């Protein structure tokens, strides 16, 4: 597409093209007629030469016309636009434009190179861009922070906003980081009435910032979104970045009893040259004072060149009861300190007291389940089911949970007592077996409130072609801490008999199913407490009077260790230990459920920066909710009060795994976001001169003045040689 800086001069050149036409006809010689009859044979030769000269005169005429046309074209300063420039509207370099500047403020922009962070380099590049934007232009600044998409009042306001930008550990919008501000910038530019629209993206160009779908989600929609917008991408990343990172900390378990071991699986990563790092596990003091640090364990990890990952495991014991917080860090920091450490929180509870009510002989009936719970450890006591009717609420509440193994029909008053016990914040577990022989008793409204659903019949699979399939319930947390659930040999635990239930009501959840899709474990919340119901027997004895294999083979064979994990999961769910979560990823909502009789009207949240934020607990749901946490580190939640009314909770927040990977994004990824050939990528270290040239080409186009002048000079030479040859003869 051609446009002109001075169109009038071009038309003046076209008018001047008539001058050589006039001169051509005026300079033509008029032949003299001489009568010579003997030269008849020369007439034909003369006509031939005349045609040849006429052709040469016409060629010379066309050449002279073209010279004057090119003179006017050169004076008009032609501009050419094609490809990336074709969508732009030609005009003056001083004409107002609509400009959006998107600055990457992710945690990766804290990388230090040449004695400054990448964010500081981005601010410098943005300042240079602002100085090249014409006056009276509309300018908008976007970053990882969630804010209204508006144009700034003037360039001074835009410059002040750029200078105030800070690192955003968790960008707003989708995980890609740049997708949300790019989408907002595109929408705002489309709304502008100005013809010329430009987008500037300043980033370190690392891959995590460009992950995810493009704004358009397909090439046609992407092309429509960016149509008519000039896109300039400025790369301010380090030339050869080197970084070691603590990517993820897995704690198994997060809630434990005093004296129990806890395992830390630390996923580390390295980008760059080969290196070695020492990983330190540090416990903080009870007050969370950073000065009260104790290094409990260290390990060395060796990284190979390029991108490499290593997992370090550390196991510690001897934790005292209460809140335990700490951090895991590299002994030597690097150019990106933000990912050189991670934080963790443990809740160490005193051994939970659990009461098991079983059929006589109680010792034999509860043997397997009791021994499995004591390995966690729980403080387990047993009693015959007949004692349950005589216990008061005060006596029951001495235990964090009670379990009924293969209960016989119970009076409605006993089921009501258990429901009230659960509603007060405790746990009731029921394992159904052969003694549930009166469906009328177990389907009473009081019993159904605890069990979760009505019983239909006893189902049988004598060939053992039935087994349990786990769900996403906290009951299976001990399994997930070892490996994914689908990697366990569940079909090696056959179930021969189980109780089939009716439809599961909305208040209950099927935590697991049998392989024939019928509910295997049902869980529900009652008031402040919880219940579970297992549909197959888990009792048994050493005397073989009622072998466990009649109902299932969970405690026999090489897979009996899975029974221990299941018992642990049921016990922790029963006492509330399996529900609590204390370690979060930045951006996740935090939910804390204090195990106290009553919540205080307010409490204080202590942030990693030392600030205090007042929170109001939800007295109805009995939980404390923090909608979003963006800053990594250890947090504390405390309140006044005496004894159990005082809160002393905490949680930790870490960066998402892989969020600090400094690997450069590929061109194909940029093509996906903007379309192939629709953007210009500039190195930040050379951005000043190169960006100036590209901006002028975008706003005005590629001027052809130099090319036209060179062509004009060549044609002058050709005209001179051709004219001399013609007139010389």
Rosetta blueprint (number, residue, H / E / L):
1 X L
2 X E
3 X E
4 X E
5 X L
6 X L
7 X H
8 X H
9 X H
10 X H
11 X H
12 X H
13 X H
14 X H
15 X H
16 X H
17 X L
18 X L
19 X H
20 X H
21 X H
22 X H
23 X H
24 X H
25 X H
26 X H
27 X L
28 X L
29 X L
30 X L
31 X L
32 X L
33 X L
34 X L
35 X L
36 X L
37 X H
38 X H
39 X H
40 X H
41 X H
42 X H
43 X H
44 X H
45 X H
46 X H
47 X H
48 X H
49 X H
50 X H
51 X H
52 X H
53 X H
54 X H
55 X H
56 X H
57 X H
58 X H
59 X H
60 X H
61 X H
62 X H
63 X H
64 X H
65 X H
66 X H
67 X H
68 X H
69 X H
70 X H
71 X H
72 X H
73 X H
74 X H
75 X H
76 X H
77 X L
78 X E
79 X E
80 X E
81 X L
82 X L
83 X H
84 X H
85 X H
86 X L
87 X L
88 X L
89 X L
90 X L
91 X L
92 X L
93 X L
94 X L
95 X L
96 X L
97 X L
98 X E
99 X E
100 X E
101 X E
102 X E
103 X E
104 X L
105 X L
106 X L
107 X H
108 X H
109 X H
110 X H
111 X L
112 X E
113 X E
114 X L
115 X L
116 X E
117 X E
118 X H
119 X H
120 X H
121 X H
122 X H
123 X H
124 X H
125 X H
126 X H
127 X H
128 X H
129 X H
130 X H
131 X H
132 X L
133 X L
134 X L
135 X L
136 X L
137 X L
138 X E
139 X E
140 X E
141 X E
142 X E
143 X L
144 X L
145 X L
146 X L
147 X L
148 X L
149 X L
150 X L
151 X L
152 X L
153 X L
154 X L
155 X H
156 X H
157 X H
158 X H
159 X H
160 X H
161 X H
162 X H
163 X H
164 X H
165 X L
166 X L
167 X L
168 X L
169 X L
170 X L
171 X L
172 X L
173 X L
174 X L
175 X L
176 X L
177 X L
178 X L
179 X H
180 X H
181 X H
182 X H
183 X H
184 X H
185 X H
186 X H
187 X H
188 X H
189 X H
190 X H
191 X H
192 X L
193 X L
194 X L
195 X L
196 X L
197 X E
198 X E
199 X E
200 X E
201 X E
202 X E
203 X E
204 X L
205 X L
206 X E
207 X H
208 X H
209 X H
210 X H
211 X L
212 X L
213 X L
214 X L
215 X L
216 X L
217 X L
218 X L
219 X H
220 X H
221 X H
222 X H
223 X H
224 X H
225 X H
226 X H
227 X L
228 X L
229 X E
230 X E
231 X E
232 X E
233 X E
234 X E
235 X E
236 X L
237 X L
238 X L
239 X L
240 X L
241 X L
242 X L
243 X E
244 X E
245 X E
246 X E
247 X E
248 X E
249 X E
250 X E
251 X E
252 X E
253 X L
254 X L
255 X E
256 X E
257 X E
258 X L
259 X L
260 X L
261 X L
262 X E
263 X E
264 X E
265 X E
266 X E
267 X E
268 X E
269 X E
270 X E
271 X E
272 X E
273 X L
274 X L
275 X E
276 X E
277 X E
278 X E
279 X E
280 X E
281 X E
282 X E
283 X E
284 X E
285 X L
286 X L
287 X L
288 X L
289 X L
290 X L
291 X L
292 X L
293 X E
294 X E
295 X E
296 X E
297 X E
298 X E
299 X E
300 X E
301 X E
302 X E
303 X E
304 X L
305 X L
306 X E
307 X E
308 X E
309 X E
310 X E
311 X E
312 X E
313 X E
314 X E
315 X E
316 X E
317 X L
318 X L
319 X L
320 X L
321 X L
322 X E
323 X E
324 X E
325 X E
326 X E
327 X E
328 X E
329 X E
330 X E
331 X L
332 X L
333 X L
334 X L
335 X L
336 X L
337 X H
338 X H
339 X H
340 X L
341 X E
342 X E
343 X E
344 X E
345 X E
346 X E
347 X E
348 X E
349 X E
350 X L
351 X L
352 X L
353 X E
354 X E
355 X E
356 X E
357 X E
358 X E
359 X L
360 X L
361 X L
362 X H
363 X H
364 X H
365 X H
366 X E
367 X H
368 X H
369 X H
370 X H
371 X H
372 X H
373 X H
374 X H
375 X L
376 X L
377 X L
378 X L
379 X E
380 X E
381 X E
382 X E
383 X E
384 X E
385 X H
386 X H
387 X H
388 X H
389 X H
390 X H
391 X L
392 X L
393 X H
394 X H
395 X H
396 X H
397 X L
398 X L
399 X L
400 X L
401 X E
402 X E
403 X E
404 X E
405 X E
406 X L
407 X L
408 X L
409 X L
410 X L
411 X L
412 X H
413 X H
414 X H
415 X H
416 X H
417 X H
418 X H
419 X H
420 X H
421 X H
422 X H
423 X H
424 X L
425 X L
426 X L
427 X E
428 X E
429 X E
430 X E
431 X E
432 X L
433 X L
434 X L
435 X L
436 X L
437 X L
438 X L
439 X H
440 X H
441 X H
442 X H
443 X L
444 X L
445 X H
446 X H
447 X H
448 X H
449 X H
450 X H
451 X H
452 X L
453 X L
454 X L
455 X E
456 X E
457 X E
458 X E
459 X E
460 X E
461 X L
462 X L
463 X L
464 X L
465 X L
466 X L
467 X L
468 X E
469 X E
470 X E
471 X L
472 X L
473 X L
474 X H
475 X H
476 X H
477 X H
478 X H
479 X H
480 X H
481 X L
482 X L
483 X L
484 X L
485 X H
486 X H
487 X H
488 X L
489 X L
490 X H
491 X H
492 X H
493 X L
494 X L
495 X E
496 X L
497 X E
498 X E
499 X E
500 X E
501 X E
502 X L
503 X L
504 X L
505 X L
506 X L
507 X L
508 X E
509 X E
510 X E
511 X E
512 X E
513 X E
514 X E
515 X L
516 X L
517 X L
518 X L
519 X E
520 X E
521 X E
522 X E
523 X E
524 X E
525 X E
526 X E
527 X L
528 X L
529 X E
530 X E
531 X E
532 X E
533 X E
534 X E
535 X L
536 X L
537 X L
538 X L
539 X L
540 X E
541 X L
542 X L
543 X L
544 X L
545 X L
546 X L
547 X L
548 X H
549 X H
550 X H
551 X L
552 X E
553 X L
554 X L
555 X L
556 X L
557 X L
558 X L
559 X L
560 X L
561 X H
562 X H
563 X H
564 X H
565 X H
566 X H
567 X H
568 X H
569 X H
570 X H
571 X H
572 X H
573 X H
574 X H
575 X H
576 X L
577 X L
578 X L
579 X L
580 X L
581 X L
582 X L
583 X E
584 X E
585 X E
586 X L
587 X L
588 X L
589 X L
590 X E
591 X E
592 X E
593 X L
594 X L
595 X L
596 X L
597 X L
598 X L
599 X L
600 X L
601 X L
602 X L
603 X E
604 X E
605 X E
606 X E
607 X L
608 X L
609 X L
610 X L
611 X L
612 X E
613 X E
614 X E
615 X E
616 X L
617 X L
618 X E
619 X L
620 X L
621 X L
622 X L
623 X E
624 X E
625 X E
626 X E
627 X L
628 X L
629 X L
630 X L
631 X L
632 X L
633 X E
634 X E
635 X E
636 X E
637 X E
638 X E
639 X L
640 X L
641 X L
642 X L
643 X H
644 X H
645 X H
646 X L
647 X L
648 X E
649 X E
650 X E
651 X E
652 X E
653 X E
654 X E
655 X L
656 X L
657 X L
658 X L
659 X L
660 X L
661 X L
662 X L
663 X L
664 X E
665 X L
666 X L
667 X H
668 X H
669 X H
670 X H
671 X H
672 X H
673 X H
674 X H
675 X L
676 X L
677 X L
678 X L
679 X E
680 X E
681 X E
682 X E
683 X E
684 X H
685 X H
686 X H
687 X H
688 X H
689 X H
690 X H
691 X H
692 X H
693 X H
694 X H
695 X H
696 X H
697 X H
698 X H
699 X H
700 X L
701 X L
702 X E
703 X E
704 X L
705 X H
706 X H
707 X H
708 X H
709 X H
710 X H
711 X H
712 X H
713 X H
714 X H
715 X H
716 X H
717 X H
718 X H
719 X H
720 X H
721 X H
722 X H
723 X H
724 X H
725 X H
726 X H
727 X H
728 X H
729 X L
